[in-house]
Amino acid sequence: MVLGRTGLVPAAASTYGGVRSGFGWSVVAWEPHMQDPPIATVELPTPRGRVGWGFVTLYTLSYLGTSLLFIAPLAVTLALKVNDLVGTNAAPASLALVAGVGSAVSLVANPLFGRLSDRTSSRWGMRRPWMVGGLLGGTAGVLVVATATNVATVVLGWCIAQLFFNAVLAVHVAVLPDQVPSTQRGLVSGVLGMCLPLASIGATFVVKLFSGHELAMFLVPCAVGGVFIVVFAANLKDRRLAPKVRAAWTLRDVLDTFIVNPRRHPDFAWAFLSRFLLVMAYAFLTTYQVYFLLNRLHRAEADIPDLVFLGTLAQSSAVVVASLVGGRVSDWVGRRKVFVCTAALVYAVAMVLLSLATTFPMYLVALAVSGLGFGLYFAVDLALLTEVLPDPDNAAKDLGVFNYAGAVPFTLAPALAPAILSLGAGSYSVLFAVAAACAAAGAFAILPVKALQ
């Protein structure tokens, strides 16, 4: 921060003066030689005080609702829909097509809508229009999937859903640096870390509740998640960008939407690499745990759903505990890197335990330990990331680029795993040893970040 004539203003915008508004900072274009600043053109609720539990609760529920939009189709309903259309034998390949094309759309949509949000000058704010509009557009895509009569229509509908739901996700993540002061980001990101495991359990429950009613299985999760999102959007004191200060789009801006220069922003690049490696380890586990149970532990195929549920429950319970405790403690001590590094190492230990597991109880222990590492990592890593963003004025765009670190591994892991298994003579111990190495490398990749302790 630097001291302007009328108050504190962001250092990145040193040619601006600031006057305090009821909701945050009102930033006005003002040169040092001017006697009086003109009328405020932007209102930014730059975090200046601690957020209350009312905000945290609504934000968490809305983030949970956003997770539910994605998880319900991916966990259950998409697979069931495709199976109904093409039959059991052709379903795996068709589902891979649907999920793969949808993932490709998400890689473009997340940073794109982030950049659009950063430059939105609507009277309703920068983030709110994309929350509500994305919810409506994504729900329309889910409706197309639910009523599809062929796989091509399912692909189209899921691409629409991924396109617009990623707008919702991009702006939700940007709310953290928008609204929450750095001294609370560990706590809040830790609470947000509970959303994915809770959404997984909730999605399974909702779909099970409406089993046999295809339209309801698809749309009820959208309705439940939508209520949480709309309530939060209605109560959000959103950033507002005036058209006068909105930068014009250039070709360079369009290209920069999808990249962050690692040489100019090394801290961001190291954080990206750390997340990428940790998620790669996680992707190896989630993609191949069913085959591990079948081939390594020799469990019956009919038992797999129950065994996976028990493993997910053990892992999710540990995630919730680690997220809450880790994020809060990180804020108390004012450190981030040591928690992220420790979390990744704990996850590496979990992968080693899994590689040695020969019984189902050992498998459960390994998954519980992985939940501790995963929960602690994502609680603190998100807080760390918001403090090394290249440009706070384009937070949603940069967070969208960072999303690649969480998405690309799920494409690479299924492609690399067969080769690893082949080199290891079909041994899942070798596969999970590689996963352990990825997690450990992710721990050390965070150490070069210089901006934080």
C-alpha positions as CSV (number, residue, x, y, z in Angstrom):
1,M,0.0,0.0,0.0
2,V,1.1,3.6,-0.6
3,L,-0.2,6.8,1.0
4,G,-2.1,9.0,-1.4
5,R,-3.4,12.5,-0.7
6,T,-6.8,11.3,0.6
7,G,-5.8,8.0,2.1
8,L,-4.3,4.5,1.5
9,V,-4.5,3.1,-2.0
10,P,-3.1,-0.1,-3.6
11,A,0.6,0.3,-4.5
12,A,-0.2,-1.1,-8.0
13,A,-2.4,1.9,-8.6
14,S,-0.3,4.7,-7.3
15,T,-1.8,7.3,-9.6
16,Y,-5.1,6.8,-7.8
17,G,-6.4,8.5,-4.7
18,G,-8.8,6.8,-2.3
19,V,-11.7,8.0,-0.2
20,R,-13.4,5.7,2.3
21,S,-16.9,4.6,1.4
22,G,-19.4,2.7,3.5
23,F,-18.5,-0.6,1.8
24,G,-14.8,-0.2,1.2
25,W,-12.5,2.0,-0.8
26,S,-13.9,4.3,-3.4
27,V,-11.1,4.7,-5.9
28,V,-11.0,7.7,-8.2
29,A,-8.7,8.7,-11.0
30,W,-6.5,11.5,-9.6
31,E,-3.2,12.9,-10.4
32,P,-1.0,14.3,-7.6
33,H,-1.2,17.9,-8.9
34,M,-5.0,18.0,-8.7
35,Q,-6.6,20.1,-6.0
36,D,-9.7,18.0,-5.5
37,P,-10.5,14.4,-6.6
38,P,-13.4,14.0,-9.0
39,I,-16.4,11.8,-8.4
40,A,-15.6,8.2,-7.5
41,T,-15.7,5.9,-10.4
42,V,-15.0,2.6,-8.7
43,E,-16.0,1.0,-5.4
44,L,-13.8,-1.7,-4.2
45,P,-14.5,-3.5,-0.9
46,T,-10.8,-4.0,-0.4
47,P,-10.5,-6.1,2.8
48,R,-9.9,-3.7,5.6
49,G,-11.4,-5.5,8.6
50,R,-12.3,-9.0,9.6
51,V,-15.3,-10.6,8.0
52,G,-18.0,-12.0,10.3
53,W,-19.4,-15.5,10.6
54,G,-22.5,-14.4,8.7
55,F,-20.4,-13.7,5.6
56,V,-18.3,-16.9,6.1
57,T,-21.5,-19.0,6.4
58,L,-23.2,-17.7,3.3
59,Y,-19.9,-17.9,1.3
60,T,-19.3,-21.5,2.4
61,L,-22.9,-22.6,1.6
62,S,-22.6,-20.9,-1.8
63,Y,-19.3,-22.6,-2.5
64,L,-20.8,-25.9,-1.4
65,G,-23.7,-25.3,-3.8
66,T,-21.2,-24.6,-6.6
67,S,-19.3,-27.8,-5.8
68,L,-22.7,-29.7,-5.9
69,L,-23.3,-28.4,-9.4
70,F,-20.2,-30.2,-10.7
71,I,-20.1,-33.3,-8.4
72,A,-23.6,-34.6,-8.8
73,P,-23.3,-35.3,-12.6
74,L,-19.7,-36.4,-12.5
75,A,-20.2,-38.7,-9.5
76,V,-23.4,-40.5,-10.6
77,T,-25.9,-39.1,-13.1
78,L,-23.7,-38.7,-16.2
79,A,-22.6,-42.3,-16.0
80,L,-26.1,-43.5,-15.5
81,K,-27.4,-41.4,-18.4
82,V,-24.8,-42.7,-20.8
83,N,-25.3,-46.3,-19.7
84,D,-29.0,-45.9,-20.4
85,L,-28.3,-44.6,-23.9
86,V,-25.6,-47.0,-25.1
87,G,-25.5,-50.0,-22.8
88,T,-23.0,-51.3,-20.4
89,N,-20.4,-52.4,-22.9
90,A,-20.1,-49.1,-24.8
91,A,-20.7,-46.8,-21.8
92,P,-17.1,-46.4,-20.6
93,A,-15.8,-45.1,-23.9
94,S,-18.8,-42.9,-24.4
95,L,-18.5,-41.5,-20.9
96,A,-14.8,-40.8,-21.5
97,L,-15.8,-38.8,-24.6
98,V,-18.4,-36.7,-22.6
99,A,-16.1,-36.1,-19.7
100,G,-13.1,-35.3,-21.9
101,V,-14.8,-32.8,-24.1
102,G,-16.4,-31.2,-21.1
103,S,-13.0,-30.9,-19.3
104,A,-11.5,-29.2,-22.4
105,V,-14.3,-26.6,-22.3
106,S,-13.7,-26.0,-18.6
107,L,-10.0,-25.2,-19.3
108,V,-11.0,-22.4,-21.5
109,A,-14.1,-21.2,-19.6
110,N,-12.6,-20.7,-16.2
111,P,-9.9,-18.1,-17.0
112,L,-12.1,-16.6,-19.7
113,F,-15.0,-15.9,-17.4
114,G,-12.6,-14.8,-14.7
115,R,-11.2,-12.1,-17.1
116,L,-14.7,-11.1,-18.1
117,S,-15.7,-10.8,-14.4
118,D,-12.6,-8.7,-13.7
119,R,-13.8,-6.2,-16.4
120,T,-17.5,-6.2,-15.8
121,S,-18.9,-2.8,-15.1
122,S,-22.5,-3.8,-14.3
123,R,-24.5,-1.8,-11.8
124,W,-25.0,-5.2,-10.0
125,G,-21.2,-5.6,-9.5
126,M,-18.4,-7.6,-11.0
127,R,-19.0,-11.0,-9.6
128,R,-22.8,-11.2,-8.9
129,P,-24.0,-11.2,-12.6
130,W,-21.8,-14.2,-13.4
131,M,-22.9,-16.1,-10.4
132,V,-26.5,-15.9,-11.3
133,G,-26.1,-15.9,-15.1
134,G,-23.7,-18.9,-14.9
135,L,-26.1,-20.8,-12.7
136,L,-29.0,-20.3,-15.1
137,G,-26.9,-21.2,-18.2
138,G,-25.4,-24.2,-16.6
139,T,-28.7,-25.5,-15.4
140,A,-30.0,-25.2,-18.9
141,G,-27.1,-27.4,-20.0
142,V,-27.9,-30.0,-17.4
143,L,-31.5,-30.0,-18.6
144,V,-30.3,-30.8,-22.1
145,V,-28.3,-33.7,-20.7
146,A,-31.2,-35.0,-18.7
147,T,-33.6,-35.0,-21.8
148,A,-31.0,-36.2,-24.3
149,T,-31.8,-39.1,-26.6
150,N,-28.2,-39.7,-27.9
151,V,-24.6,-39.3,-26.7
152,A,-24.0,-36.3,-29.1
153,T,-26.7,-34.4,-27.3
154,V,-25.2,-35.4,-23.9
155,V,-21.9,-34.0,-25.1
156,L,-23.5,-30.7,-26.2
157,G,-25.5,-30.3,-22.9
158,W,-22.5,-31.1,-20.7
159,C,-20.3,-28.6,-22.6
160,I,-22.9,-25.9,-22.0
161,A,-23.1,-26.9,-18.3
162,Q,-19.3,-26.9,-18.0
163,L,-19.0,-23.5,-19.8
164,F,-21.4,-21.7,-17.5
165,F,-20.8,-23.5,-14.2
166,N,-17.1,-22.6,-14.6
167,A,-18.2,-19.0,-14.7
168,V,-19.8,-19.6,-11.3
169,L,-16.7,-21.3,-10.0
170,A,-14.3,-18.6,-11.3
171,V,-16.1,-15.7,-9.5
172,H,-16.6,-17.7,-6.3
173,V,-12.9,-18.3,-5.9
174,A,-12.2,-14.6,-6.7
175,V,-14.5,-13.5,-3.8
176,L,-11.7,-14.7,-1.3
177,P,-9.1,-12.1,-2.3
178,D,-11.9,-9.6,-3.0
179,Q,-13.5,-9.7,0.4
180,V,-11.4,-11.5,3.0
181,P,-8.3,-9.9,4.6
182,S,-5.1,-11.9,4.5
183,T,-5.2,-12.5,8.2
184,Q,-8.4,-14.6,7.8
185,R,-7.8,-16.3,4.5
186,G,-6.4,-19.5,6.1
187,L,-9.5,-19.8,8.2
188,V,-11.9,-19.1,5.3
189,S,-10.1,-21.3,2.8
190,G,-10.0,-24.0,5.4
191,V,-13.8,-23.9,5.7
192,L,-14.1,-23.9,2.0
193,G,-11.9,-27.0,1.9
194,M,-14.8,-28.9,3.5
195,C,-17.1,-28.2,0.5
196,L,-15.8,-30.8,-1.9
197,P,-16.1,-33.8,0.4
198,L,-19.4,-32.6,1.8
199,A,-20.7,-32.0,-1.8
200,S,-19.6,-35.6,-2.7
201,I,-21.6,-37.0,0.1
202,G,-24.6,-34.7,-0.5
203,A,-24.6,-35.4,-4.2
204,T,-24.7,-39.1,-3.6
205,F,-27.5,-38.7,-1.1
206,V,-29.7,-36.5,-3.3
207,V,-29.3,-38.7,-6.3
208,K,-30.1,-41.8,-4.2
209,L,-33.2,-40.0,-2.8
210,F,-34.6,-39.5,-6.3
211,S,-33.4,-42.7,-7.8
212,G,-35.6,-43.8,-10.7
213,H,-36.7,-40.2,-11.5
214,E,-34.1,-39.2,-14.1
215,L,-35.1,-35.5,-14.5
216,A,-35.2,-35.0,-10.7
217,M,-31.8,-36.7,-10.3
218,F,-30.2,-34.1,-12.6
219,L,-32.2,-30.9,-11.6
220,V,-32.6,-31.2,-7.8
221,P,-28.8,-30.8,-7.1
222,C,-29.0,-27.7,-9.4
223,A,-31.9,-26.4,-7.4
224,V,-30.3,-27.0,-4.0
225,G,-27.0,-25.5,-5.1
226,G,-28.8,-22.7,-6.8
227,V,-30.6,-21.6,-3.7
228,F,-27.3,-21.3,-1.8
229,I,-25.7,-19.3,-4.6
230,V,-28.6,-16.9,-5.1
231,V,-28.9,-16.1,-1.4
232,F,-25.1,-15.4,-1.3
233,A,-25.3,-13.3,-4.4
234,A,-28.2,-11.2,-3.0
235,N,-26.2,-10.5,0.2
236,L,-22.8,-9.9,-1.4
237,K,-21.3,-6.4,-1.2
238,D,-19.8,-6.8,-4.6
239,R,-17.0,-4.9,-6.2
240,R,-18.2,-2.3,-8.7
241,L,-16.2,-1.2,-11.7
242,A,-17.2,2.0,-13.5
243,P,-17.0,2.0,-17.4
244,K,-14.7,5.0,-17.2
245,V,-11.8,3.0,-15.7
246,R,-12.5,-0.3,-17.5
247,A,-9.5,-1.1,-19.7
248,A,-10.1,-1.7,-23.4
249,W,-9.6,-5.2,-24.7
250,T,-6.6,-5.8,-26.9
251,L,-5.4,-9.0,-28.7
252,R,-2.6,-9.3,-26.1
253,D,-5.3,-9.2,-23.3
254,V,-7.2,-12.1,-25.0
255,L,-4.0,-14.2,-25.3
256,D,-2.9,-13.3,-21.7
257,T,-6.3,-14.5,-20.4
258,F,-5.0,-18.1,-20.6
259,I,-1.4,-17.7,-19.4
260,V,0.7,-16.2,-16.6
261,N,4.3,-15.5,-17.4
262,P,6.4,-17.7,-15.1
263,R,9.5,-15.7,-15.5
264,R,7.8,-12.4,-14.5
265,H,5.8,-14.1,-11.7
266,P,7.9,-16.9,-10.3
267,D,6.1,-17.2,-7.0
268,F,2.8,-17.9,-8.8
269,A,4.6,-20.4,-11.1
270,W,6.1,-22.3,-8.1
271,A,2.7,-22.4,-6.4
272,F,1.2,-23.7,-9.7
273,L,3.8,-26.4,-9.9
274,S,3.2,-27.5,-6.3
275,R,-0.6,-27.8,-6.8
276,F,-0.1,-29.6,-10.1
277,L,2.1,-32.3,-8.6
278,L,-0.1,-32.8,-5.6
279,V,-3.2,-33.1,-7.7
280,M,-1.4,-35.5,-10.0
281,A,-0.8,-37.8,-7.0
282,Y,-4.5,-37.5,-6.1
283,A,-5.6,-38.2,-9.6
284,F,-3.6,-41.5,-9.6
285,L,-5.4,-42.5,-6.5
286,T,-9.0,-41.6,-7.5
287,T,-8.6,-43.0,-11.0
288,Y,-7.2,-46.4,-10.0
289,Q,-8.5,-47.2,-6.5
290,V,-11.2,-49.4,-7.9
291,Y,-8.7,-51.5,-9.8
292,F,-6.5,-51.6,-6.7
293,L,-9.3,-53.1,-4.7
294,L,-10.0,-55.6,-7.4
295,N,-6.5,-56.7,-8.3
296,R,-4.4,-56.0,-5.3
297,L,-6.8,-56.7,-2.5
298,H,-8.8,-59.3,-4.5
299,R,-12.2,-58.0,-3.4
300,A,-15.4,-59.0,-5.3
301,E,-16.8,-56.6,-7.9
302,A,-20.2,-56.5,-6.1
303,D,-18.5,-55.2,-3.0
304,I,-16.7,-52.3,-4.7
305,P,-19.4,-49.6,-4.3
306,D,-19.6,-50.2,-0.5
307,L,-15.8,-50.3,-0.1
308,V,-15.3,-47.1,-2.1
309,F,-17.9,-45.4,0.0
310,L,-16.2,-46.4,3.2
311,G,-12.9,-45.2,1.8
312,T,-14.4,-41.9,0.7
313,L,-16.0,-41.5,4.2
314,A,-12.7,-42.1,5.9
315,Q,-10.9,-39.7,3.6
316,S,-13.6,-37.0,3.7
317,S,-13.8,-37.0,7.5
318,A,-10.1,-36.4,7.7
319,V,-10.3,-33.7,5.0
320,V,-12.9,-31.8,7.0
321,V,-10.9,-31.9,10.3
322,A,-7.6,-31.0,8.6
323,S,-9.2,-28.1,6.6
324,L,-10.7,-26.5,9.7
325,V,-7.8,-26.9,12.0
326,G,-5.0,-26.2,9.5
327,G,-6.5,-23.1,8.0
328,R,-7.1,-21.5,11.4
329,V,-3.7,-22.4,12.8
330,S,-2.0,-21.0,9.7
331,D,-3.7,-17.6,10.3
332,W,-2.7,-17.7,14.0
333,V,1.0,-18.2,13.3
334,G,1.0,-16.1,10.1
335,R,2.8,-18.7,8.0
336,R,1.7,-20.6,4.9
337,K,4.6,-22.4,3.2
338,V,5.4,-24.7,6.1
339,F,1.8,-25.9,6.2
340,V,1.6,-26.5,2.5
341,C,5.0,-28.3,2.5
342,T,4.0,-30.5,5.5
343,A,0.6,-31.3,4.0
344,A,2.2,-32.5,0.7
345,L,4.6,-34.7,2.6
346,V,1.8,-36.2,4.6
347,Y,0.0,-37.0,1.4
348,A,3.3,-38.6,0.1
349,V,3.4,-40.8,3.3
350,A,-0.2,-41.8,2.6
351,M,0.7,-43.0,-0.9
352,V,3.6,-45.0,0.5
353,L,1.2,-46.6,3.0
354,L,-1.2,-47.4,0.1
355,S,1.6,-48.9,-1.9
356,L,2.3,-51.3,1.0
357,A,-1.4,-52.1,1.8
358,T,-2.4,-55.7,1.5
359,T,-5.7,-55.6,3.5
360,F,-8.7,-53.4,3.5
361,P,-8.1,-51.9,6.9
362,M,-4.6,-50.8,5.7
363,Y,-6.3,-49.2,2.7
364,L,-8.7,-47.3,5.0
365,V,-5.8,-46.1,7.1
366,A,-3.9,-44.9,4.0
367,L,-7.0,-43.0,2.8
368,A,-7.5,-41.4,6.2
369,V,-3.9,-40.2,6.2
370,S,-4.3,-38.9,2.6
371,G,-7.4,-37.0,3.8
372,L,-5.3,-35.2,6.4
373,G,-2.7,-34.2,3.9
374,F,-5.2,-33.2,1.2
375,G,-7.4,-31.2,3.6
376,L,-4.5,-29.3,5.1
377,Y,-2.9,-28.7,1.7
378,F,-6.0,-27.2,0.1
379,A,-7.0,-25.2,3.2
380,V,-3.7,-23.3,3.3
381,D,-2.6,-23.4,-0.4
382,L,-5.6,-21.4,-1.5
383,A,-4.8,-18.8,1.1
384,L,-1.2,-18.8,0.0
385,L,-2.2,-18.4,-3.7
386,T,-4.3,-15.3,-3.0
387,E,-1.2,-13.6,-1.6
388,V,1.0,-14.3,-4.6
389,L,-1.4,-13.3,-7.4
390,P,0.3,-11.4,-10.2
391,D,-2.4,-8.8,-10.5
392,P,-5.0,-8.2,-7.8
393,D,-7.1,-6.3,-10.3
394,N,-7.4,-9.5,-12.4
395,A,-7.7,-11.9,-9.6
396,A,-10.5,-14.0,-11.2
397,K,-8.5,-14.4,-14.4
398,D,-5.3,-15.5,-12.7
399,L,-7.2,-17.9,-10.4
400,G,-8.7,-19.3,-13.6
401,V,-5.3,-20.0,-15.0
402,F,-4.3,-21.6,-11.7
403,N,-7.3,-23.9,-12.1
404,Y,-5.3,-25.7,-14.8
405,A,-3.1,-27.1,-12.0
406,G,-6.2,-28.9,-10.7
407,A,-7.7,-30.0,-14.0
408,V,-4.9,-31.1,-16.3
409,P,-3.6,-33.9,-14.0
410,F,-7.0,-35.7,-14.3
411,T,-6.3,-35.9,-18.1
412,L,-2.6,-36.9,-17.7
413,A,-3.0,-39.5,-14.9
414,P,-5.1,-41.9,-16.9
415,A,-2.7,-41.6,-19.9
416,L,0.5,-42.1,-17.8
417,A,-0.8,-44.8,-15.5
418,P,-0.9,-47.7,-18.0
419,A,2.8,-47.0,-18.9
420,I,3.8,-46.9,-15.2
421,L,1.9,-50.2,-14.6
422,S,3.6,-51.8,-17.6
423,L,7.0,-50.8,-16.4
424,G,6.2,-52.1,-12.9
425,A,4.9,-55.4,-14.2
426,G,1.3,-54.5,-13.3
427,S,2.2,-53.6,-9.7
428,Y,0.0,-51.0,-8.1
429,S,2.7,-50.5,-5.5
430,V,4.9,-49.0,-8.2
431,L,2.0,-46.7,-9.4
432,F,1.4,-45.4,-5.9
433,A,5.1,-45.0,-5.3
434,V,5.1,-42.7,-8.3
435,A,2.2,-40.9,-6.7
436,A,4.2,-40.5,-3.5
437,A,7.1,-39.0,-5.5
438,C,4.8,-36.5,-7.1
439,A,3.4,-35.4,-3.8
440,A,6.9,-35.1,-2.2
441,A,8.0,-33.0,-5.2
442,G,5.0,-30.8,-4.7
443,A,6.1,-30.2,-1.1
444,F,9.6,-29.0,-2.2
445,A,8.2,-27.0,-5.1
446,I,6.5,-24.6,-2.7
447,L,9.8,-23.7,-0.9
448,P,11.2,-21.2,-3.6
449,V,8.1,-19.0,-3.1
450,K,9.8,-15.8,-1.7
451,A,6.8,-13.5,-1.0
452,L,5.6,-15.5,2.0
453,Q,7.0,-17.4,5.0
